[in-house]
Amino acid sequence: MMKASMLLVMCSAAVAAAEPTAQDLKDRAAELEKQLDGTGMTVLVETPFVVGGDMGAKETRRIATGFLRSKTALLEKDFFPKRPDKLIEVWLFRNERSFRAGAKKYFGDAPDTPFGYYSPDHHAMIMNANGLGTLSHELVHPYMEANIPDV
């Protein structure tokens, strides 16, 4: 016989929000491009994320389509059947100084780390892209939220 708590978890998962569509991602990227016009930020979609970076278009694209894509694929292959069920942004800043300034400017945050963090309140990962190991870790948070209710 199935325990009531197990049934509740299964029902919670069944009614969870669906992952953002390609159009949702495209629309948010367009909004961000408008908001960030003239700031030197590059914005692009790397499903299932919207990515922004201040290190130039070529480097932002390289990180998004290389590092981020490969880590996302590994998480989805080995650990998580569901993608994040809300639109998540990945903000990549070229160094610690830029990261701290961007966290303050765009999120009102004063990070207690030089590396990066996941903000569930802002649906964003805010990262110092000078070292990307922390991004691998922070990626797990939105996947856990989507796959393990009440984590």
BELBELHU-V854644 format. One record per pair of residues at least 12 apart in sequence whose ideal C-beta (glycine too) atoms are under 8 Angstrom apart, sorted by the first residue. I is the first residue (numbers start at 0). J is the second residue. D is the distance in Angstrom with one decimal. If there is no record, write none. Layout:
# BELBELHU-V854644
i=I j=J d=D
i=I j=J d=D
This chain:
# BELBELHU-V854644
i=8 j=148 d=5.7
i=8 j=149 d=7.7
i=11 j=148 d=4.2
i=11 j=149 d=7.2
i=12 j=148 d=5.6
i=15 j=81 d=7.9
i=15 j=84 d=5.2
i=15 j=145 d=7.0
i=15 j=148 d=7.0
i=16 j=84 d=4.3
i=16 j=85 d=6.4
i=17 j=84 d=6.4
i=18 j=47 d=6.0
i=18 j=81 d=7.2
i=18 j=82 d=4.4
i=18 j=83 d=6.4
i=18 j=84 d=5.5
i=18 j=145 d=7.5
i=19 j=47 d=6.7
i=19 j=83 d=7.9
i=19 j=85 d=7.0
i=19 j=86 d=4.3
i=21 j=44 d=7.8
i=21 j=46 d=6.9
i=23 j=86 d=5.8
i=24 j=44 d=4.6
i=24 j=46 d=6.4
i=24 j=47 d=7.3
i=24 j=48 d=7.6
i=24 j=49 d=5.6
i=24 j=86 d=6.8
i=25 j=44 d=6.1
i=27 j=49 d=4.9
i=27 j=86 d=5.7
i=27 j=88 d=7.5
i=28 j=42 d=5.2
i=28 j=43 d=6.6
i=28 j=44 d=5.1
i=28 j=49 d=5.0
i=31 j=49 d=6.5
i=31 j=51 d=6.0
i=31 j=88 d=7.5
i=35 j=51 d=6.7
i=38 j=53 d=7.6
i=39 j=53 d=5.6
i=40 j=52 d=6.7
i=40 j=53 d=5.3
i=41 j=53 d=7.7
i=41 j=55 d=6.7
i=41 j=56 d=4.4
i=41 j=59 d=4.2
i=41 j=60 d=7.4
i=43 j=59 d=6.8
i=43 j=60 d=6.3
i=43 j=63 d=6.0
i=45 j=63 d=4.1
i=45 j=64 d=6.3
i=45 j=67 d=5.6
i=45 j=68 d=6.1
i=45 j=71 d=7.9
i=45 j=89 d=7.7
i=47 j=71 d=7.3
i=47 j=82 d=4.6
i=47 j=83 d=6.0
i=47 j=87 d=7.1
i=48 j=63 d=7.9
i=48 j=67 d=7.0
i=48 j=71 d=7.8
i=48 j=87 d=5.4
i=48 j=88 d=6.7
i=48 j=89 d=4.9
i=49 j=86 d=6.8
i=49 j=87 d=7.6
i=49 j=88 d=4.9
i=49 j=89 d=7.3
i=50 j=62 d=7.8
i=50 j=63 d=4.5
i=50 j=67 d=6.9
i=50 j=88 d=7.4
i=50 j=89 d=4.7
i=50 j=90 d=7.9
i=50 j=91 d=6.7
i=51 j=88 d=6.7
i=51 j=89 d=7.4
i=51 j=90 d=5.2
i=51 j=91 d=6.9
i=52 j=90 d=7.6
i=52 j=91 d=3.8
i=52 j=92 d=7.5
i=52 j=93 d=7.7
i=52 j=128 d=6.6
i=53 j=91 d=7.3
i=53 j=92 d=5.5
i=53 j=93 d=5.5
i=53 j=97 d=5.7
i=53 j=101 d=6.9
i=54 j=91 d=6.8
i=54 j=92 d=7.7
i=54 j=93 d=4.0
i=54 j=128 d=6.3
i=58 j=93 d=7.9
i=58 j=128 d=8.0
i=59 j=91 d=6.2
i=62 j=91 d=6.0
i=62 j=128 d=6.1
i=62 j=131 d=7.0
i=63 j=89 d=7.6
i=63 j=91 d=8.0
i=66 j=131 d=5.4
i=66 j=134 d=7.1
i=67 j=89 d=6.6
i=67 j=134 d=7.0
i=67 j=138 d=7.9
i=70 j=134 d=7.2
i=70 j=135 d=5.3
i=70 j=138 d=5.8
i=71 j=138 d=6.7
i=74 j=138 d=6.2
i=74 j=139 d=6.9
i=74 j=142 d=5.6
i=75 j=142 d=8.0
i=78 j=142 d=7.2
i=79 j=142 d=4.3
i=79 j=143 d=7.8
i=79 j=145 d=7.2
i=79 j=146 d=4.8
i=80 j=146 d=6.8
i=81 j=142 d=7.8
i=81 j=145 d=4.8
i=81 j=146 d=5.1
i=82 j=142 d=7.5
i=82 j=145 d=6.5
i=83 j=141 d=4.0
i=83 j=142 d=6.3
i=83 j=144 d=6.9
i=83 j=145 d=4.8
i=84 j=144 d=7.5
i=84 j=145 d=4.6
i=85 j=122 d=5.5
i=85 j=141 d=7.4
i=85 j=144 d=8.0
i=85 j=145 d=8.0
i=86 j=122 d=6.1
i=87 j=122 d=5.4
i=87 j=123 d=6.7
i=87 j=124 d=7.0
i=87 j=141 d=5.0
i=88 j=121 d=7.7
i=88 j=122 d=6.5
i=88 j=123 d=4.3
i=88 j=124 d=7.3
i=89 j=123 d=7.3
i=89 j=124 d=4.9
i=89 j=126 d=6.8
i=89 j=134 d=7.5
i=90 j=105 d=6.9
i=90 j=123 d=5.9
i=90 j=124 d=6.8
i=90 j=125 d=4.7
i=90 j=126 d=6.5
i=91 j=126 d=5.4
i=91 j=128 d=4.0
i=92 j=125 d=7.6
i=92 j=126 d=6.7
i=92 j=127 d=5.8
i=92 j=128 d=6.1
i=93 j=128 d=6.2
i=93 j=129 d=6.8
i=94 j=127 d=6.6
i=94 j=129 d=5.0
i=95 j=113 d=4.7
i=95 j=127 d=5.3
i=95 j=129 d=6.7
i=97 j=127 d=7.8
i=98 j=110 d=7.2
i=98 j=113 d=7.4
i=98 j=115 d=6.9
i=98 j=125 d=7.1
i=98 j=126 d=6.9
i=98 j=127 d=3.9
i=98 j=128 d=7.9
i=99 j=113 d=7.8
i=101 j=125 d=6.9
i=102 j=125 d=5.1
i=105 j=125 d=7.8
i=106 j=118 d=6.4
i=106 j=121 d=5.4
i=106 j=123 d=7.1
i=106 j=125 d=6.3
i=108 j=125 d=7.1
i=110 j=125 d=7.3
i=112 j=133 d=7.7
i=113 j=127 d=6.1
i=114 j=126 d=7.4
i=114 j=127 d=5.4
i=114 j=130 d=6.6
i=114 j=132 d=7.7
i=114 j=133 d=4.0
i=115 j=127 d=5.4
i=115 j=133 d=4.4
i=115 j=134 d=6.4
i=115 j=137 d=6.0
i=116 j=133 d=8.0
i=116 j=137 d=6.6
i=117 j=137 d=4.4
i=117 j=140 d=4.2
i=117 j=141 d=6.9
i=119 j=140 d=7.2
i=119 j=141 d=7.9
i=119 j=144 d=7.1
i=122 j=141 d=7.9
i=124 j=137 d=4.7
i=124 j=138 d=7.2
i=124 j=140 d=7.9
i=124 j=141 d=7.9
